[in-house]
Amino acid sequence: MANLLRSPALLLLVALLSFIASSALVSGATLDVCPSPGACAYSSVTAALLAARGGDVVHVQKGNYANEATTNVIGAVISLSFVYPTNQWLTINGTLTLVGDLTLVVNAGTWPNNVILVPTGGQLVQKGNLNFVGGNARYAGSGITVQGVYKQTGNLKAVSTGATAFGAVVQLDQGTWLQDTGASVDMQLSLSNGVSFTNGGSWLQKGDINMKLDQSSNGVACLVKPNKVWVQQGRVSMTTSNFSVGISLNTGKWQGFGDINMNVLDSGSDSISCYNPTVDVVGRVLVQKNNACYTLLVPARCALKPTFCPA
């Protein structure tokens, strides 16, 4: 997969992320694409995109499509259906700019390990809106794994359902996530992590975060290594239920400037859980649980103290 995308293929991905529907999705033809000629109706993603009409669905099989012709088609709404991928489907070795909106739909059966991998030296620039939809996924993985740079100026949405779902929507693996002021993140997760720092990395969060967490999900999770930085400038709103945790920090550094509002729906869930991170929070923190309200005891610790509930 490391050679999946080189410079000529990057423009292809703009086409891939651009066309399938510029109006509301309706029932239409299915166009199958396989990398081997003769195995499907199309062996070229570009050819399938150019042949598709409104309401058609393009099923892209896992494989190497690096030799596509350059086609720059920009649409308003895009939906790609992945057919049983088990490894990262897209590796960005250069710079990929997503102009139109993209919905990544995972068929029942498999969530791929890293739908998008941004390796060291790579860059994903998201100008359009990006949606992840996953259901009944068997494999824990990540929507976007960032080892390079992820620049987000459009909105990011994610929904996971089913008995087991993907591991994290965004996984920072020594990479950098730059979330612009006007770019929101909305997630409804079950058995998943929203944002996971697994091996270092940094997240400059200027836009707002909204998360509904269920079935042992974590909103923001920093795991075992200390070289992680979350600079939280935007607002954070989280609802936790069924043993979920809003912010779970074992290590790393959390600098909080924006307001935080959390609603804990049951006794098995939690709002903020810390082991040994560096915490410097100056924004307003309000946690509501069991008809009572709490805030941080001191800005440098995760411990909570009672406070007055808003009228």
C-alpha positions as a Markdown table, in Angstrom:
| # | Residue | x | y | z |
|---|---|---|---|---|
| 1 | Met | 0.0 | 0.0 | 0.0 |
| 2 | Ala | 3.0 | 2.3 | 0.5 |
| 3 | Asn | 3.1 | 2.9 | -3.2 |
| 4 | Leu | -0.6 | 3.3 | -3.7 |
| 5 | Leu | -0.5 | 7.0 | -4.3 |
| 6 | Arg | 2.3 | 9.0 | -5.9 |
| 7 | Ser | 1.9 | 12.5 | -7.3 |
| 8 | Pro | -0.1 | 11.6 | -10.5 |
| 9 | Ala | -2.5 | 9.6 | -8.5 |
| 10 | Leu | -3.3 | 12.3 | -6.0 |
| 11 | Leu | -5.4 | 14.2 | -8.5 |
| 12 | Leu | -7.2 | 11.0 | -9.2 |
| 13 | Leu | -8.3 | 10.9 | -5.5 |
| 14 | Val | -9.8 | 14.3 | -6.0 |
| 15 | Ala | -11.9 | 12.7 | -8.6 |
| 16 | Leu | -12.6 | 9.7 | -6.4 |
| 17 | Leu | -13.7 | 11.9 | -3.6 |
| 18 | Ser | -15.7 | 14.1 | -5.8 |
| 19 | Phe | -18.3 | 12.7 | -8.2 |
| 20 | Ile | -20.7 | 10.0 | -7.2 |
| 21 | Ala | -23.6 | 12.2 | -6.4 |
| 22 | Ser | -24.2 | 15.9 | -6.5 |
| 23 | Ser | -27.8 | 15.5 | -5.4 |
| 24 | Ala | -29.5 | 13.4 | -2.8 |
| 25 | Leu | -28.6 | 9.7 | -3.1 |
| 26 | Val | -31.4 | 7.7 | -4.8 |
| 27 | Ser | -31.5 | 4.1 | -6.0 |
| 28 | Gly | -29.5 | 3.5 | -9.1 |
| 29 | Ala | -27.0 | 1.2 | -10.9 |
| 30 | Thr | -24.1 | -0.4 | -9.2 |
| 31 | Leu | -20.7 | 0.0 | -10.9 |
| 32 | Asp | -18.1 | -2.4 | -9.6 |
| 33 | Val | -14.4 | -1.6 | -9.9 |
| 34 | Cys | -11.6 | -4.1 | -9.5 |
| 35 | Pro | -7.8 | -3.6 | -10.1 |
| 36 | Ser | -7.6 | -6.7 | -12.4 |
| 37 | Pro | -8.9 | -6.2 | -15.9 |
| 38 | Gly | -11.9 | -8.4 | -16.6 |
| 39 | Ala | -12.7 | -9.2 | -13.0 |
| 40 | Cys | -15.3 | -6.4 | -12.8 |
| 41 | Ala | -17.1 | -4.2 | -15.2 |
| 42 | Tyr | -14.4 | -1.6 | -14.6 |
| 43 | Ser | -10.7 | -1.8 | -13.9 |
| 44 | Ser | -10.3 | 1.9 | -13.7 |
| 45 | Val | -11.9 | 4.1 | -11.0 |
| 46 | Thr | -11.8 | 7.1 | -13.3 |
| 47 | Ala | -13.8 | 5.2 | -16.0 |
| 48 | Ala | -16.4 | 4.2 | -13.5 |
| 49 | Leu | -16.8 | 7.7 | -12.2 |
| 50 | Leu | -17.1 | 9.1 | -15.7 |
| 51 | Ala | -19.8 | 6.5 | -16.5 |
| 52 | Ala | -21.8 | 6.9 | -13.4 |
| 53 | Arg | -25.0 | 8.9 | -13.3 |
| 54 | Gly | -27.0 | 10.5 | -10.5 |
| 55 | Gly | -28.0 | 7.8 | -8.0 |
| 56 | Asp | -25.4 | 5.3 | -9.1 |
| 57 | Val | -23.1 | 3.7 | -6.6 |
| 58 | Val | -19.5 | 2.9 | -7.3 |
| 59 | His | -18.2 | -0.1 | -5.4 |
| 60 | Val | -14.4 | 0.1 | -5.2 |
| 61 | Gln | -12.6 | -3.2 | -4.4 |
| 62 | Lys | -9.4 | -3.1 | -2.4 |
| 63 | Gly | -6.4 | -2.8 | -4.6 |
| 64 | Asn | -3.8 | -0.6 | -6.3 |
| 65 | Tyr | -5.3 | 2.0 | -8.6 |
| 66 | Ala | -2.2 | 4.2 | -8.9 |
| 67 | Asn | -2.1 | 4.1 | -12.7 |
| 68 | Glu | -5.3 | 6.0 | -13.2 |
| 69 | Ala | -5.6 | 8.8 | -15.6 |
| 70 | Thr | -5.8 | 12.3 | -14.1 |
| 71 | Thr | -9.4 | 13.5 | -13.9 |
| 72 | Asn | -10.3 | 16.5 | -11.9 |
| 73 | Val | -14.1 | 16.3 | -11.2 |
| 74 | Ile | -15.4 | 18.2 | -8.2 |
| 75 | Gly | -18.9 | 17.4 | -6.9 |
| 76 | Ala | -21.0 | 18.3 | -3.9 |
| 77 | Val | -21.8 | 15.0 | -2.2 |
| 78 | Ile | -19.8 | 11.8 | -2.6 |
| 79 | Ser | -20.4 | 8.3 | -1.3 |
| 80 | Leu | -17.9 | 5.5 | -1.6 |
| 81 | Ser | -18.8 | 1.9 | -0.6 |
| 82 | Phe | -15.8 | -0.2 | 0.4 |
| 83 | Val | -16.1 | -3.9 | -0.3 |
| 84 | Tyr | -14.5 | -6.0 | 2.5 |
| 85 | Pro | -11.2 | -4.1 | 2.9 |
| 86 | Thr | -9.0 | -5.4 | 5.7 |
| 87 | Asn | -6.1 | -3.0 | 5.4 |
| 88 | Gln | -5.7 | 0.7 | 4.8 |
| 89 | Trp | -7.5 | 1.6 | 1.6 |
| 90 | Leu | -5.8 | 4.9 | 0.9 |
| 91 | Thr | -2.2 | 5.9 | 1.7 |
| 92 | Ile | -1.3 | 9.5 | 1.1 |
| 93 | Asn | 2.4 | 9.8 | 0.4 |
| 94 | Gly | 2.2 | 13.4 | -1.0 |
| 95 | Thr | -0.5 | 16.0 | -0.4 |
| 96 | Leu | -4.2 | 15.2 | -1.0 |
| 97 | Thr | -6.7 | 18.0 | -0.9 |
| 98 | Leu | -10.3 | 17.0 | -0.5 |
| 99 | Val | -12.4 | 19.7 | -2.2 |
| 100 | Gly | -15.9 | 18.1 | -2.3 |
| 101 | Asp | -17.8 | 16.3 | 0.4 |
| 102 | Leu | -17.0 | 12.6 | 1.1 |
| 103 | Thr | -18.9 | 9.9 | 2.9 |
| 104 | Leu | -17.0 | 6.7 | 3.6 |
| 105 | Val | -19.5 | 3.9 | 3.9 |
| 106 | Val | -18.4 | 0.5 | 5.4 |
| 107 | Asn | -20.5 | -2.5 | 4.3 |
| 108 | Ala | -21.6 | -4.9 | 7.1 |
| 109 | Gly | -18.8 | -7.3 | 7.8 |
| 110 | Thr | -15.6 | -5.3 | 8.0 |
| 111 | Trp | -14.2 | -2.0 | 9.1 |
| 112 | Pro | -10.8 | -1.6 | 7.4 |
| 113 | Asn | -7.7 | -1.1 | 9.5 |
| 114 | Asn | -6.9 | 2.5 | 8.6 |
| 115 | Val | -9.3 | 3.7 | 5.9 |
| 116 | Ile | -6.9 | 6.6 | 5.3 |
| 117 | Leu | -3.2 | 6.5 | 6.4 |
| 118 | Val | -1.2 | 9.7 | 6.3 |
| 119 | Pro | 2.4 | 8.6 | 6.8 |
| 120 | Thr | 5.3 | 10.7 | 7.8 |
| 121 | Gly | 5.8 | 13.3 | 5.1 |
| 122 | Gly | 2.3 | 13.0 | 3.9 |
| 123 | Gln | -0.5 | 15.6 | 4.2 |
| 124 | Leu | -4.3 | 15.4 | 4.1 |
| 125 | Val | -6.0 | 18.7 | 3.5 |
| 126 | Gln | -9.8 | 18.4 | 4.2 |
| 127 | Lys | -11.7 | 21.4 | 2.8 |
| 128 | Gly | -15.0 | 19.6 | 2.2 |
| 129 | Asn | -17.1 | 17.7 | 4.8 |
| 130 | Leu | -15.9 | 14.2 | 5.7 |
| 131 | Asn | -18.3 | 11.5 | 7.0 |
| 132 | Phe | -17.5 | 8.1 | 8.4 |
| 133 | Val | -20.3 | 5.5 | 8.6 |
| 134 | Gly | -19.5 | 2.1 | 10.0 |
| 135 | Gly | -21.7 | -0.8 | 11.2 |
| 136 | Asn | -21.2 | -4.4 | 12.3 |
| 137 | Ala | -17.5 | -4.0 | 11.8 |
| 138 | Arg | -15.3 | -7.0 | 12.8 |
| 139 | Tyr | -11.9 | -5.3 | 12.9 |
| 140 | Ala | -10.7 | -2.6 | 15.2 |
| 141 | Gly | -9.0 | 0.0 | 13.1 |
| 142 | Ser | -9.0 | 3.8 | 12.5 |
| 143 | Gly | -10.8 | 6.1 | 10.2 |
| 144 | Ile | -7.7 | 8.3 | 9.7 |
| 145 | Thr | -4.3 | 7.4 | 11.1 |
| 146 | Val | -2.0 | 10.5 | 11.1 |
| 147 | Gln | 1.8 | 10.1 | 11.1 |
| 148 | Gly | 2.2 | 13.2 | 8.9 |
| 149 | Val | -0.2 | 16.2 | 8.9 |
| 150 | Tyr | -4.0 | 16.4 | 8.8 |
| 151 | Lys | -5.4 | 19.9 | 8.1 |
| 152 | Gln | -9.2 | 20.1 | 8.7 |
| 153 | Thr | -11.2 | 23.1 | 7.5 |
| 154 | Gly | -14.4 | 21.2 | 6.7 |
| 155 | Asn | -16.6 | 19.4 | 9.2 |
| 156 | Leu | -15.9 | 15.8 | 10.3 |
| 157 | Lys | -18.7 | 13.5 | 11.3 |
| 158 | Ala | -18.6 | 9.8 | 12.4 |
| 159 | Val | -21.2 | 7.2 | 13.4 |
| 160 | Ser | -20.3 | 3.7 | 14.5 |
| 161 | Thr | -22.9 | 1.0 | 15.3 |
| 162 | Gly | -22.9 | -2.8 | 15.7 |
| 163 | Ala | -21.5 | -5.3 | 18.1 |
| 164 | Thr | -17.9 | -4.2 | 17.5 |
| 165 | Ala | -16.8 | -1.1 | 15.7 |
| 166 | Phe | -13.6 | 0.7 | 14.6 |
| 167 | Gly | -10.9 | 1.6 | 17.2 |
| 168 | Ala | -10.7 | 5.3 | 16.6 |
| 169 | Val | -12.0 | 7.8 | 14.1 |
| 170 | Val | -8.7 | 9.8 | 14.2 |
| 171 | Gln | -5.6 | 8.1 | 15.5 |
| 172 | Leu | -2.5 | 10.3 | 16.1 |
| 173 | Asp | 0.6 | 8.3 | 15.6 |
| 174 | Gln | 3.4 | 10.9 | 16.0 |
| 175 | Gly | 1.4 | 13.1 | 13.5 |
| 176 | Thr | -0.2 | 16.5 | 13.7 |
| 177 | Trp | -3.9 | 17.4 | 13.4 |
| 178 | Leu | -4.7 | 21.0 | 12.7 |
| 179 | Gln | -8.4 | 21.6 | 13.2 |
| 180 | Asp | -9.5 | 25.1 | 12.0 |
| 181 | Thr | -11.8 | 27.4 | 13.9 |
| 182 | Gly | -14.9 | 26.8 | 11.7 |
| 183 | Ala | -14.4 | 23.1 | 11.4 |
| 184 | Ser | -16.6 | 21.0 | 13.8 |
| 185 | Val | -16.2 | 17.4 | 14.9 |
| 186 | Asp | -19.5 | 15.4 | 15.5 |
| 187 | Met | -19.3 | 11.8 | 16.6 |
| 188 | Gln | -21.9 | 9.2 | 17.8 |
| 189 | Leu | -19.8 | 6.2 | 18.9 |
| 190 | Ser | -20.3 | 2.7 | 20.2 |
| 191 | Leu | -17.3 | 0.6 | 21.3 |
| 192 | Ser | -15.0 | 3.2 | 19.8 |
| 193 | Asn | -12.5 | 6.0 | 20.4 |
| 194 | Gly | -13.1 | 9.4 | 18.9 |
| 195 | Val | -9.5 | 10.6 | 19.1 |
| 196 | Ser | -6.7 | 8.4 | 20.2 |
| 197 | Phe | -3.1 | 9.4 | 20.8 |
| 198 | Thr | -1.3 | 6.1 | 20.5 |
| 199 | Asn | 2.4 | 6.9 | 19.9 |
| 200 | Gly | 2.8 | 10.6 | 20.4 |
| 201 | Gly | 1.4 | 13.4 | 18.3 |
| 202 | Ser | -0.3 | 16.8 | 18.6 |
| 203 | Trp | -3.9 | 18.1 | 18.1 |
| 204 | Leu | -4.5 | 21.8 | 17.8 |
| 205 | Gln | -8.3 | 21.9 | 18.2 |
| 206 | Lys | -9.7 | 25.3 | 17.3 |
| 207 | Gly | -13.2 | 24.2 | 16.2 |
| 208 | Asp | -15.9 | 22.7 | 18.4 |
| 209 | Ile | -16.3 | 19.0 | 19.4 |
| 210 | Asn | -19.6 | 17.2 | 20.0 |
| 211 | Met | -19.6 | 13.6 | 21.0 |
| 212 | Lys | -22.2 | 11.0 | 22.1 |
| 213 | Leu | -20.4 | 8.1 | 23.6 |
| 214 | Asp | -22.0 | 4.7 | 24.3 |
| 215 | Gln | -20.9 | 1.1 | 25.1 |
| 216 | Ser | -17.4 | 1.6 | 26.5 |
| 217 | Ser | -16.4 | 4.4 | 24.2 |
| 218 | Asn | -13.8 | 7.1 | 24.8 |
| 219 | Gly | -14.0 | 10.6 | 23.5 |
| 220 | Val | -10.4 | 11.6 | 23.7 |
| 221 | Ala | -7.9 | 8.9 | 24.8 |
| 222 | Cys | -4.2 | 9.3 | 25.5 |
| 223 | Leu | -2.6 | 5.9 | 26.1 |
| 224 | Val | 0.9 | 5.0 | 27.2 |
| 225 | Lys | 3.5 | 7.4 | 25.8 |
| 226 | Pro | 4.0 | 10.9 | 27.2 |
| 227 | Asn | 4.9 | 12.9 | 24.1 |
| 228 | Lys | 1.3 | 13.9 | 23.2 |
| 229 | Val | -0.2 | 17.4 | 23.2 |
| 230 | Trp | -3.9 | 18.4 | 23.0 |
| 231 | Val | -4.4 | 22.1 | 22.7 |
| 232 | Gln | -8.1 | 22.5 | 23.2 |
| 233 | Gln | -9.2 | 26.0 | 22.1 |
| 234 | Gly | -12.7 | 25.2 | 20.8 |
| 235 | Arg | -15.7 | 24.1 | 22.8 |
| 236 | Val | -16.1 | 20.5 | 23.9 |
| 237 | Ser | -19.6 | 18.9 | 24.5 |
| 238 | Met | -19.9 | 15.2 | 25.5 |
| 239 | Thr | -22.5 | 12.8 | 26.6 |
| 240 | Thr | -21.4 | 9.4 | 28.1 |
| 241 | Ser | -23.4 | 6.3 | 28.8 |
| 242 | Asn | -22.8 | 2.5 | 29.4 |
| 243 | Phe | -19.3 | 2.6 | 30.8 |
| 244 | Ser | -18.0 | 5.3 | 28.5 |
| 245 | Val | -15.5 | 8.0 | 29.4 |
| 246 | Gly | -15.4 | 11.5 | 27.8 |
| 247 | Ile | -11.7 | 12.3 | 28.4 |
| 248 | Ser | -9.3 | 9.5 | 29.4 |
| 249 | Leu | -5.7 | 10.7 | 29.8 |
| 250 | Asn | -3.0 | 8.3 | 31.0 |
| 251 | Thr | -0.2 | 10.6 | 29.9 |
| 252 | Gly | 0.4 | 13.5 | 27.7 |
| 253 | Lys | -0.4 | 17.2 | 28.0 |
| 254 | Trp | -3.8 | 18.8 | 27.9 |
| 255 | Gln | -4.0 | 22.6 | 27.5 |
| 256 | Gly | -7.7 | 23.7 | 27.8 |
| 257 | Phe | -8.9 | 27.1 | 26.9 |
| 258 | Gly | -12.4 | 26.5 | 25.5 |
| 259 | Asp | -15.5 | 25.6 | 27.5 |
| 260 | Ile | -16.2 | 21.9 | 28.4 |
| 261 | Asn | -19.8 | 20.6 | 29.0 |
| 262 | Met | -20.3 | 16.9 | 29.9 |
| 263 | Asn | -23.4 | 15.0 | 30.7 |
| 264 | Val | -22.9 | 11.6 | 32.4 |
| 265 | Leu | -26.0 | 9.5 | 32.1 |
| 266 | Asp | -25.3 | 6.6 | 34.4 |
| 267 | Ser | -23.1 | 5.6 | 37.3 |
| 268 | Gly | -20.9 | 3.3 | 35.2 |
| 269 | Ser | -19.7 | 6.1 | 33.0 |
| 270 | Asp | -17.3 | 9.0 | 33.7 |
| 271 | Ser | -16.5 | 12.4 | 32.4 |
| 272 | Ile | -12.8 | 12.9 | 32.9 |
| 273 | Ser | -10.3 | 10.2 | 34.0 |
| 274 | Cys | -6.6 | 10.9 | 34.4 |
| 275 | Tyr | -3.6 | 8.9 | 35.5 |
| 276 | Asn | -0.5 | 11.1 | 35.1 |
| 277 | Pro | -1.0 | 13.7 | 32.4 |
| 278 | Thr | 0.1 | 17.4 | 32.5 |
| 279 | Val | -3.1 | 19.4 | 32.8 |
| 280 | Asp | -3.5 | 23.2 | 32.4 |
| 281 | Val | -7.2 | 24.1 | 31.9 |
| 282 | Val | -8.4 | 27.7 | 32.1 |
| 283 | Gly | -11.7 | 27.3 | 30.3 |
| 284 | Arg | -15.0 | 26.7 | 32.1 |
| 285 | Val | -15.7 | 23.0 | 32.9 |
| 286 | Leu | -19.2 | 21.8 | 33.8 |
| 287 | Val | -19.9 | 18.1 | 34.5 |
| 288 | Gln | -23.5 | 17.0 | 35.2 |
| 289 | Lys | -24.0 | 13.6 | 36.8 |
| 290 | Asn | -26.8 | 12.2 | 39.0 |
| 291 | Asn | -28.6 | 15.5 | 39.1 |
| 292 | Ala | -25.5 | 17.2 | 40.5 |
| 293 | Cys | -22.9 | 19.4 | 38.9 |
| 294 | Tyr | -19.1 | 19.5 | 39.2 |
| 295 | Thr | -16.1 | 21.4 | 37.9 |
| 296 | Leu | -12.3 | 20.9 | 38.2 |
| 297 | Leu | -10.9 | 21.1 | 41.7 |
| 298 | Val | -7.9 | 23.0 | 40.4 |
| 299 | Pro | -6.9 | 23.8 | 36.8 |
| 300 | Ala | -3.8 | 21.6 | 37.0 |
| 301 | Arg | -5.6 | 18.4 | 38.1 |
| 302 | Cys | -8.4 | 16.2 | 36.8 |
| 303 | Ala | -10.2 | 15.9 | 40.2 |
| 304 | Leu | -13.7 | 17.3 | 40.3 |
| 305 | Lys | -15.5 | 19.3 | 43.0 |
| 306 | Pro | -19.2 | 20.2 | 43.4 |
| 307 | Thr | -20.4 | 23.4 | 41.9 |
| 308 | Phe | -23.8 | 25.1 | 41.3 |
| 309 | Cys | -25.9 | 23.8 | 38.4 |
| 310 | Pro | -26.9 | 26.4 | 35.8 |
| 311 | Ala | -30.5 | 27.6 | 36.1 |
